[in-house]
Amino acid sequence: MTFLGWLAIRPAPSLIEVNAAVSGSAVDDDLAFALDPMALDRVPFPLEHEIRRGDTLDGVLLRAGVPEAELRQASAAVSEVLDPRKLRARDSFYSMVHRDEGLVGIRLPRRGQGVVVADRNHGAWTSRYRPYRRSHIRRLVRGELRGALESSIRRAGGPASLAESMARVLQWDLDFNRDLRVGDRFEILFDELLLDGQVQGVDQVHALRYRNRERWLEAYRFPDEEPAEGGSNRYYDADGQPLQRQFLRSPLPYSRVTSRFSLSRFHPVLKRRMPHYGVDYGAPVGTPVRATANGTVVSAGLRGGGGRTVRLRHANGYLTAYLHLSGYAQGVRAGARVNQGQVIGYVGSSGLSTGPHLDYRVQSNGRWINPATLVSEPVPPLADALLPAFFERRDALRHELRGGSDRALRAGP
């Protein structure tokens, strides 16, 4: 239904409908005020639109039934603060519709940045860009692993996305596909990002402790003078030693191990025993596959029973291979440099495969080795001159980690 048809037949919205529609940060703050039901007919009501592939702002409004002269004025106002060519498929925006006056405004949110506000007042359109107000809440979550990590974190009062953040911090010490055990314990100190007062997700993990079997892993974020190669994560253990190593424990942050390294495995397609020089991770088609170390692409293409395969050469005589992919990430071709953690391809079932999975292999000086037993060297440590500052920060973060029961703590901007 067009919004003109909606205007003709829709009864005045209830107070609940209006409050629900304007509660998010995508709609301008001047709409999020207490409304008197007697005044609802005088309040612009937001209608959400989604831009489809090949759409323009004009096209979406025209399809919704906005008169051409009116939509061109609205679109021109938006264009004063936002290049329409920056709109992408699946972007959403809101047309502000008055029951008597028709289209009176546009609200076009930019993900994580702000909102384009265009309004018609006394027949004239004006526009402005309003950045979101950013703030943070410092939070402390403690819990025990009972089933999946995401559900365990939710039960402890944290967001499920915190599991991915934890995996990024500990990705050099824990293989989250194999090493986690029921009964493991975790303590995580992190900031949640708020935009216009609405929680958006995890912004930064400052410190965490994780008990895996009988060992405690500790991680403390410390901003040294140079970003870590291949990324910006700078986490250190309690002694100031870097967590980052030459190799990640796994090319997939979350999946299940379906087959292990073996010198004699029954091949599910060829129906005979033969060596399996990798670790298989079951995952849905399209799951991003990460380079486990900085390196250079040796090849990216079809390779026999391995199907679509990416091979990377690394320092110290190492080579890694990623088999059965559904496709390659943009720019991944022979000779290209890749960084640790960079997406190089996507899980598939190409080649001799019975279902979607990744076969991950590691070669050392020409010999295939078990990826699960790879001993990875750490990156260079903190400079001695920085250690006193690190230990001071570590002690402060430890104090926060031990500072009470699970609760929200105040944080700076």
C-alpha positions in Angstrom: 0.0 0.0 0.0 1.2 3.5 -0.8 1.5 6.0 2.0 -1.3 8.1 0.4 -3.6 5.1 0.6 -2.5 4.5 4.2 -3.4 8.2 5.0 -6.9 7.7 3.5 -7.9 4.6 5.5 -5.7 4.4 8.6 -7.3 5.4 11.9 -5.3 7.7 14.2 -2.4 5.7 15.7 -2.5 4.7 19.3 -0.2 6.1 21.8 1.5 2.7 22.1 2.1 2.6 18.3 3.7 6.0 18.2 5.9 5.4 21.2 7.1 2.1 19.7 7.8 3.7 16.3 9.9 6.6 17.6 11.8 4.8 20.4 14.9 4.0 18.3 17.8 6.3 17.6 17.1 6.1 13.8 14.2 8.6 14.2 15.1 12.2 15.3 14.9 13.0 19.0 12.3 15.8 18.5 9.7 13.0 17.8 10.5 11.0 21.0 8.4 13.0 23.4 5.4 12.2 25.5 2.3 12.4 23.3 -1.3 13.3 24.3 -3.7 10.9 22.5 -5.9 14.0 21.6 -3.0 15.5 19.7 -2.0 12.3 17.7 -3.6 13.6 14.4 -1.2 16.6 14.5 1.9 14.4 14.9 4.0 13.2 11.9 4.1 9.4 11.9 7.3 7.5 10.7 7.0 4.9 7.9 10.0 2.7 7.3 11.3 2.0 3.8 14.1 -0.3 2.7 16.3 0.4 -0.4 16.5 -2.5 -2.8 19.3 -3.2 -5.3 19.1 -0.6 -8.0 16.8 1.7 -6.1 17.2 5.5 -5.7 15.7 7.6 -2.9 13.4 9.2 -5.6 12.3 5.8 -6.8 11.4 4.5 -3.4 9.3 7.6 -2.6 7.6 7.5 -6.0 6.8 3.8 -5.5 5.3 4.7 -2.1 3.0 7.2 -3.8 4.6 10.5 -3.0 3.8 13.1 -5.7 6.8 13.7 -8.0 7.2 17.4 -7.3 7.1 16.8 -3.6 9.6 13.9 -3.7 12.1 15.9 -5.8 12.1 18.7 -3.2 12.6 16.2 -0.4 15.3 14.3 -2.3 17.1 17.6 -3.1 17.1 18.5 0.5 18.7 15.2 1.5 21.3 15.6 -1.3 22.6 18.8 0.4 24.1 16.7 3.2 24.4 13.2 1.8 25.5 12.0 -1.7 22.7 9.8 -2.8 25.2 7.5 -4.5 26.3 6.4 -1.0 23.0 4.7 -0.4 23.3 0.9 -0.5 20.8 -2.0 -0.8 19.2 -2.8 2.5 19.7 0.7 3.9 16.5 1.9 5.6 15.0 5.3 6.0 11.8 6.8 7.4 9.3 9.1 5.7 7.6 11.4 8.2 3.9 11.5 7.2 1.4 14.0 8.5 -2.3 12.9 8.4 -3.3 16.2 6.7 -0.1 17.5 5.1 1.4 14.3 3.6 5.2 14.0 3.5 6.8 16.5 5.9 10.1 14.9 6.7 12.8 12.3 5.9 15.0 10.5 8.5 17.9 8.6 6.9 20.2 6.9 9.5 23.8 6.2 8.7 25.0 3.0 10.4 27.0 3.9 13.5 27.4 7.5 12.5 24.4 9.7 12.6 21.1 10.6 10.9 20.2 12.9 7.9 17.2 15.0 9.0 15.2 16.7 6.3 12.0 18.7 7.1 9.3 20.7 5.3 8.2 23.8 7.2 5.8 26.3 5.7 6.4 24.7 2.2 10.2 25.0 2.3 12.6 22.0 2.8 15.7 22.2 5.0 18.2 19.5 5.9 21.0 18.9 8.4 23.2 16.0 9.5 23.0 15.1 13.2 25.8 12.8 14.5 24.7 10.2 17.0 25.6 11.0 20.6 28.1 8.3 21.6 28.5 7.1 25.1 29.7 3.9 26.9 28.7 1.8 29.8 31.4 -0.2 31.5 30.1 -3.7 32.4 31.4 -6.7 34.2 30.0 -10.1 33.4 30.9 -13.3 35.3 29.6 -16.8 34.5 30.2 -20.5 33.9 30.2 -22.4 30.6 27.0 -24.5 30.4 26.5 -25.4 26.8 27.3 -22.9 24.1 29.4 -19.9 25.0 26.8 -17.4 23.6 24.0 -18.8 25.7 26.3 -19.0 28.8 27.1 -15.3 28.4 23.5 -14.4 28.0 22.6 -16.3 31.2 25.3 -14.3 33.0 23.6 -11.1 31.8 25.9 -10.2 28.9 25.1 -9.8 25.2 25.7 -12.9 23.0 28.0 -10.9 20.8 30.5 -10.8 23.7 31.4 -14.4 22.8 32.9 -13.2 19.5 34.8 -10.4 21.2 36.2 -12.9 23.7 37.2 -15.3 20.9 39.2 -12.4 19.2 41.1 -11.7 22.4 42.0 -15.3 23.2 42.2 -16.6 19.6 46.0 -17.3 20.0 45.6 -19.4 23.2 42.2 -21.1 22.8 40.7 -22.9 19.9 37.0 -22.1 20.5 36.0 -25.1 18.4 37.9 -27.7 20.5 39.2 -26.4 23.8 36.1 -25.2 25.7 34.8 -27.4 28.4 31.6 -27.4 30.5 32.4 -25.9 33.8 34.9 -23.3 32.4 34.5 -19.9 34.1 34.8 -16.4 32.6 35.1 -12.8 33.9 34.9 -10.1 31.3 35.2 -6.3 31.7 34.0 -4.4 28.7 32.4 -1.3 27.3 29.0 -1.3 25.6 28.5 1.3 23.0 25.4 3.5 23.1 24.2 5.7 20.2 21.6 8.2 21.3 21.1 6.1 24.4 20.4 2.9 22.5 22.7 -0.1 23.1 24.5 -1.1 19.9 26.8 -3.8 21.1 30.2 -4.5 22.5 32.7 -1.7 21.9 35.9 -2.8 23.6 37.0 -5.6 25.9 39.4 -4.2 28.5 40.2 -7.3 30.5 39.1 -10.9 30.9 40.0 -14.0 32.8 39.0 -17.4 31.6 39.5 -20.7 33.5 40.0 -23.5 31.0 40.3 -26.9 32.7 42.9 -26.1 35.4 44.5 -23.0 33.9 43.5 -19.4 34.2 44.1 -17.3 31.0 44.3 -13.5 31.6 44.2 -10.7 29.0 44.6 -7.0 29.6 44.3 -4.4 26.9 47.2 -1.9 26.8 47.7 0.8 24.1 51.3 0.6 23.1 52.9 3.1 20.7 52.5 1.0 17.5 49.4 -0.9 16.4 50.0 -4.7 16.2 50.7 -5.9 12.7 47.6 -7.1 10.9 45.2 -5.6 13.5 44.7 -3.2 16.4 44.2 -5.7 19.2 46.9 -5.2 21.9 46.4 -7.6 24.7 48.9 -9.0 27.2 49.0 -11.6 29.9 49.5 -10.8 33.5 53.3 -10.7 33.1 53.1 -8.3 30.2 53.8 -10.9 27.5 51.8 -10.4 24.2 48.9 -12.8 23.5 49.3 -12.4 19.8 51.4 -15.1 18.1 52.4 -15.9 14.6 49.4 -18.3 14.1 45.8 -18.2 15.2 44.6 -21.4 16.7 41.8 -21.7 14.1 40.8 -20.1 10.8 37.1 -20.1 12.0 36.1 -18.4 15.3 33.1 -20.8 15.8 32.4 -24.2 14.3 32.7 -27.8 15.1 35.6 -30.1 14.3 34.3 -32.9 12.1 37.5 -34.7 11.3 41.1 -34.5 12.7 44.6 -34.9 11.3 45.3 -38.6 10.6 47.8 -40.7 8.7 45.1 -43.2 8.0 41.5 -42.1 7.7 38.6 -43.7 5.8 37.8 -41.2 3.0 34.0 -40.6 2.9 33.9 -40.1 -0.9 36.7 -42.4 -2.2 35.7 -45.1 0.3 39.3 -46.1 1.2 41.8 -45.4 3.9 44.3 -42.7 3.2 46.1 -39.8 5.0 44.1 -36.8 6.0 46.6 -34.0 6.5 44.2 -31.4 7.9 41.5 -30.6 10.4 38.0 -30.3 9.1 35.6 -27.7 10.5 31.9 -28.0 9.8 30.3 -24.7 9.1 27.5 -23.2 6.9 28.3 -22.3 3.3 29.5 -18.7 3.1 31.1 -18.6 6.6 34.2 -16.3 6.4 37.6 -18.1 6.5 40.5 -16.2 8.1 44.2 -16.3 7.3 45.8 -17.7 10.4 49.0 -15.8 9.9 50.5 -12.9 7.9 51.6 -14.2 4.5 51.6 -14.1 0.7 49.0 -15.9 -1.5 50.7 -18.7 -3.4 47.6 -19.7 -5.2 43.8 -19.3 -5.2 41.9 -21.6 -7.5 40.7 -25.1 -8.2 43.0 -27.8 -6.9 42.0 -31.4 -7.5 39.9 -33.0 -4.7 40.4 -29.9 -2.6 38.2 -27.9 -4.9 38.5 -24.2 -4.5 41.7 -23.8 -2.4 43.7 -20.9 -1.1 47.4 -21.5 -0.2 49.4 -19.0 1.8 53.2 -18.9 2.4 54.4 -17.6 5.8 57.6 -16.8 7.5 59.9 -19.5 9.0 59.0 -22.0 6.3 55.3 -22.4 6.9 52.5 -22.8 4.4 48.8 -23.0 5.1 46.0 -24.4 2.9 42.3 -23.8 3.0 40.3 -26.3 1.0 36.7 -26.9 -0.3 35.9 -23.1 -0.4 32.7 -21.7 -2.1 34.6 -18.6 -3.2 37.5 -16.2 -2.5 37.5 -12.9 -0.8 38.1 -9.8 -3.0 41.8 -9.2 -3.8 42.9 -12.8 -2.9 45.1 -13.8 -5.8 48.6 -15.1 -6.3 51.2 -12.7 -5.0 48.8 -10.7 -2.8 49.8 -10.0 0.8 47.3 -10.9 3.6 47.2 -10.1 7.3 46.5 -12.4 10.2 42.7 -12.6 10.7 41.9 -11.2 7.2 39.1 -13.0 5.4 40.5 -14.9 2.4 37.5 -17.0 1.4 34.2 -18.6 2.4 33.3 -22.1 3.5 31.9 -24.3 0.8 31.7 -27.9 -0.4 33.7 -27.8 -3.6 35.9 -30.8 -4.7 35.6 -34.2 -3.1 33.3 -33.2 -0.2 30.1 -34.6 1.3 29.0 -31.3 2.8 29.9 -27.8 3.7 33.2 -27.6 5.7 36.7 -26.2 5.7 39.8 -28.5 5.5 42.6 -26.5 7.1 46.2 -27.7 6.6 49.6 -26.6 7.8 53.0 -27.4 6.2 56.3 -26.8 7.9 59.4 -26.9 5.6 57.6 -29.1 3.1 56.1 -31.5 5.5 52.4 -31.6 6.6 52.0 -31.3 10.3 49.0 -31.5 12.7 47.5 -27.9 13.0 46.3 -28.8 16.5 49.8 -29.3 17.8 51.4 -26.3 16.0 53.6 -24.3 18.5 53.4 -20.6 17.5 56.0 -18.0 18.4 54.8 -14.8 20.1 55.2 -11.4 18.5 57.8 -9.0 20.0 57.1 -8.1 23.7 56.4 -4.7 25.2 59.4 -2.4 25.5 60.9 -2.5 29.0 60.2 1.2 29.4 56.4 0.5 29.0 56.2 -2.3 31.6 55.7 -0.1 34.7 52.7 1.6 33.0 51.4 -1.7 31.9 51.6 -3.2 35.4 49.8 -0.1 36.8 47.0 -0.5 34.3 46.8 -4.3 34.9 46.4 -3.8 38.6 43.6 -1.2 38.0 41.8 -3.6 35.6 42.2 -6.5 38.1 40.6 -4.3 40.7 37.6 -3.7 38.5 37.4 -7.4 37.6 37.2 -8.3 41.3 35.1 -5.3 42.3 31.8 -7.0 43.0 29.0 -9.0 41.7 27.9 -8.9 38.1 26.7 -5.3 37.5 27.0 -2.3 35.2 29.8 0.1 36.0 30.1 3.7 34.9 32.5 4.4 32.1 33.9 7.5 30.4 33.0 8.6 26.9 
